[in-house]
Amino acid sequence: MNEAFKALADPTRRQIISLLKDKDMTAGDIADHFNMTKPSISHHLNGLKQAKLILDERRGQHIWYSLNTTVLQEALGWFLDIISYQGKRGRDD
């Protein structure tokens, strides 16, 4: 879970996640939304893959990227649990 939060700390990676919430995309499609080199985009995609936040699938000559909603739901659930705990703790103190 820590890897997911570390990956999401980067604004470019958060923007990639935001792009992928609408539809699956190729690396080229994703790169078209940024003013950076394709190797830099590839680096960010690899970070998101390492954190298991995105999945990749070869379709013909292209690799398509999609959200791994299971991991995102787990991360969000964990985060909401922490917020809920902090809120309850604040009322009891």
Phi and psi in degrees as GROMACS dihedral restraints (atoms count N, CA, C in turn):
[ dihedral_restraints ]
;  ai    aj    ak    al  type     phi  dphi    fc
    3     4     5     6     1   -60.7    20    10
    4     5     6     7     1   -38.3    20    10
    6     7     8     9     1   -61.8    20    10
    7     8     9    10     1   -37.2    20    10
    9    10    11    12     1   -63.3    20    10
   10    11    12    13     1   -45.7    20    10
   12    13    14    15     1   -68.6    20    10
   13    14    15    16     1   -36.4    20    10
   15    16    17    18     1   -63.6    20    10
   16    17    18    19     1   -42.7    20    10
   18    19    20    21     1   -64.2    20    10
   19    20    21    22     1   -38.9    20    10
   21    22    23    24     1   -76.8    20    10
   22    23    24    25     1    -7.9    20    10
   24    25    26    27     1   -69.5    20    10
   25    26    27    28     1   -20.4    20    10
   27    28    29    30     1   -87.9    20    10
   28    29    30    31     1   127.4    20    10
   30    31    32    33     1   -63.3    20    10
   31    32    33    34     1   -33.3    20    10
   33    34    35    36     1   -65.2    20    10
   34    35    36    37     1   -41.7    20    10
   36    37    38    39     1   -66.9    20    10
   37    38    39    40     1   -37.0    20    10
   39    40    41    42     1   -64.2    20    10
   40    41    42    43     1   -38.0    20    10
   42    43    44    45     1   -67.1    20    10
   43    44    45    46     1   -37.9    20    10
   45    46    47    48     1   -62.6    20    10
   46    47    48    49     1   -43.7    20    10
   48    49    50    51     1   -58.2    20    10
   49    50    51    52     1   -43.2    20    10
   51    52    53    54     1   -62.0    20    10
   52    53    54    55     1   -41.4    20    10
   54    55    56    57     1   -63.0    20    10
   55    56    57    58     1   -40.9    20    10
   57    58    59    60     1   -76.0    20    10
   58    59    60    61     1   -13.5    20    10
   60    61    62    63     1   -69.1    20    10
   61    62    63    64     1   -24.0    20    10
   63    64    65    66     1   -85.4    20    10
   64    65    66    67     1   -37.1    20    10
   66    67    68    69     1  -168.7    20    10
   67    68    69    70     1   160.2    20    10
   69    70    71    72     1   -68.3    20    10
   70    71    72    73     1   147.4    20    10
   72    73    74    75     1  -143.0    20    10
   73    74    75    76     1   156.2    20    10
   75    76    77    78     1   -85.4    20    10
   76    77    78    79     1   167.1    20    10
   78    79    80    81     1   -60.5    20    10
   79    80    81    82     1   -38.5    20    10
   81    82    83    84     1   -63.2    20    10
   82    83    84    85     1   -41.7    20    10
   84    85    86    87     1   -60.8    20    10
   85    86    87    88     1   -42.7    20    10
   87    88    89    90     1   -66.2    20    10
   88    89    90    91     1   -45.5    20    10
   90    91    92    93     1   -60.1    20    10
   91    92    93    94     1   -30.7    20    10
   93    94    95    96     1   -62.2    20    10
   94    95    96    97     1   -18.4    20    10
   96    97    98    99     1   -91.4    20    10
   97    98    99   100     1    -0.1    20    10
   99   100   101   102     1  -128.8    20    10
  100   101   102   103     1   154.7    20    10
  102   103   104   105     1  -102.7    20    10
  103   104   105   106     1    64.8    20    10
  105   106   107   108     1  -150.5    20    10
  106   107   108   109     1   166.7    20    10
  108   109   110   111     1   -70.4    20    10
  109   110   111   112     1   156.6    20    10
  111   112   113   114     1   -63.0    20    10
  112   113   114   115     1   -37.7    20    10
  114   115   116   117     1   -60.9    20    10
  115   116   117   118     1   -34.2    20    10
  117   118   119   120     1   -66.3    20    10
  118   119   120   121     1   -42.1    20    10
  120   121   122   123     1   -62.3    20    10
  121   122   123   124     1   -43.1    20    10
  123   124   125   126     1   -58.9    20    10
  124   125   126   127     1   -40.1    20    10
  126   127   128   129     1   -59.9    20    10
  127   128   129   130     1   -44.9    20    10
  129   130   131   132     1   -66.4    20    10
  130   131   132   133     1   -40.7    20    10
  132   133   134   135     1   -62.3    20    10
  133   134   135   136     1   -41.0    20    10
  135   136   137   138     1   -63.3    20    10
  136   137   138   139     1   -38.8    20    10
  138   139   140   141     1   -62.8    20    10
  139   140   141   142     1   -40.8    20    10
  141   142   143   144     1   -68.9    20    10
  142   143   144   145     1   -36.2    20    10
  144   145   146   147     1   -67.3    20    10
  145   146   147   148     1   -42.7    20    10
  147   148   149   150     1   -59.5    20    10
  148   149   150   151     1   -35.8    20    10
  150   151   152   153     1   -82.5    20    10
  151   152   153   154     1    -1.3    20    10
  153   154   155   156     1    64.3    20    10
  154   155   156   157     1    25.3    20    10
  156   157   158   159     1   -84.9    20    10
  157   158   159   160     1   -23.3    20    10
  159   160   161   162     1  -130.0    20    10
  160   161   162   163     1   158.8    20    10
  162   163   164   165     1  -118.0    20    10
  163   164   165   166     1   152.9    20    10
  165   166   167   168     1  -126.4    20    10
  166   167   168   169     1   147.2    20    10
  168   169   170   171     1  -144.6    20    10
  169   170   171   172     1   127.8    20    10
  171   172   173   174     1   -78.6    20    10
  172   173   174   175     1   127.2    20    10
  174   175   176   177     1  -129.0    20    10
  175   176   177   178     1   102.6    20    10
  177   178   179   180     1    67.3    20    10
  178   179   180   181     1  -127.4    20    10
  180   181   182   183     1   -89.4    20    10
  181   182   183   184     1    -3.1    20    10
  183   184   185   186     1  -115.3    20    10
  184   185   186   187     1   153.6    20    10
  186   187   188   189     1  -104.8    20    10
  187   188   189   190     1   126.3    20    10
  189   190   191   192     1  -102.2    20    10
  190   191   192   193     1   138.9    20    10
  192   193   194   195     1  -110.4    20    10
  193   194   195   196     1   141.2    20    10
  195   196   197   198     1  -142.2    20    10
  196   197   198   199     1   161.1    20    10
  198   199   200   201     1   -72.5    20    10
  199   200   201   202     1   142.7    20    10
  201   202   203   204     1   -94.8    20    10
  202   203   204   205     1    87.4    20    10
  204   205   206   207     1   -63.1    20    10
  205   206   207   208     1   -27.0    20    10
  207   208   209   210     1   -61.0    20    10
  208   209   210   211     1   -48.4    20    10
  210   211   212   213     1   -67.8    20    10
  211   212   213   214     1   -39.7    20    10
  213   214   215   216     1   -63.1    20    10
  214   215   216   217     1   -39.8    20    10
  216   217   218   219     1   -65.8    20    10
  217   218   219   220     1   -40.5    20    10
  219   220   221   222     1   -62.1    20    10
  220   221   222   223     1   -44.8    20    10
  222   223   224   225     1   -63.6    20    10
  223   224   225   226     1   -43.7    20    10
  225   226   227   228     1   -64.5    20    10
  226   227   228   229     1   -42.5    20    10
  228   229   230   231     1   -60.3    20    10
  229   230   231   232     1   -43.7    20    10
  231   232   233   234     1   -61.9    20    10
  232   233   234   235     1   -45.4    20    10
  234   235   236   237     1   -61.3    20    10
  235   236   237   238     1   -43.9    20    10
  237   238   239   240     1   -65.9    20    10
  238   239   240   241     1   -35.8    20    10
  240   241   242   243     1   -61.5    20    10
  241   242   243   244     1   -41.7    20    10
  243   244   245   246     1   -64.3    20    10
  244   245   246   247     1   -44.9    20    10
  246   247   248   249     1   -62.6    20    10
  247   248   249   250     1   -43.3    20    10
  249   250   251   252     1   -62.5    20    10
  250   251   252   253     1   -42.9    20    10
  252   253   254   255     1   -63.0    20    10
  253   254   255   256     1   -45.0    20    10
  255   256   257   258     1   -62.1    20    10
  256   257   258   259     1   -39.5    20    10
  258   259   260   261     1   -64.6    20    10
  259   260   261   262     1   -42.9    20    10
  261   262   263   264     1   -67.6    20    10
  262   263   264   265     1   -40.7    20    10
  264   265   266   267     1   -63.7    20    10
  265   266   267   268     1   -38.7    20    10
  267   268   269   270     1   -64.6    20    10
  268   269   270   271     1   -33.5    20    10
  270   271   272   273     1   -76.6    20    10
  271   272   273   274     1   -29.0    20    10
  273   274   275   276     1   -82.6    20    10
  274   275   276   277     1   -20.0    20    10
